[in-house]
Amino acid sequence: MEVKALIENLTDSGCSAEGTRRAKALYEAGDMDGLVKYLRKCRCDLVEEIIL
């Protein structure tokens, strides 16, 4: 899946609008390491919501 398409679908996956904007900003800035780190954090937060 293309990174841009993944970012566009973050809201559908449960991420906040602010989270989607932040991911898009990291992508547009070319900060792929920062983007991956941020997406990992989002994933962990969503998993915690499911467990709790």
C-alpha positions in Angstrom: 0.0 0.0 0.0 1.3 3.4 -0.9 2.1 5.6 2.1 -0.1 8.5 1.0 -3.1 6.2 0.7 -2.4 4.8 4.2 -2.3 8.3 5.7 -5.6 9.2 4.0 -7.2 6.2 5.6 -6.0 6.8 9.2 -9.2 8.4 10.3 -11.2 5.4 9.1 -8.8 3.2 11.2 -9.7 5.1 14.4 -7.0 7.8 14.4 -8.1 11.4 15.3 -8.2 14.1 12.7 -5.3 15.8 14.5 -3.4 12.5 14.3 -4.0 12.2 10.6 -2.9 15.8 10.1 0.3 15.2 12.0 1.1 12.0 10.0 0.5 13.9 6.8 2.8 16.7 7.9 5.5 14.3 8.7 5.1 12.6 5.3 5.1 15.9 3.4 8.2 17.0 5.3 10.0 13.8 4.2 10.4 12.6 7.8 9.8 8.9 7.2 11.5 7.8 10.4 9.3 10.2 12.4 6.3 9.0 10.5 7.0 5.4 11.2 7.6 6.2 14.9 4.3 8.1 15.0 2.3 5.4 13.3 3.7 2.8 15.8 2.5 5.0 18.6 -0.9 5.4 17.0 -1.2 1.6 16.6 -0.2 1.0 20.3 -2.8 3.6 21.4 -5.5 1.9 19.4 -4.6 -1.6 20.7 -4.8 -0.3 24.2 -8.3 1.1 23.6 -9.4 -2.4 22.4 -7.9 -4.1 25.4 -9.3 -1.7 28.0 
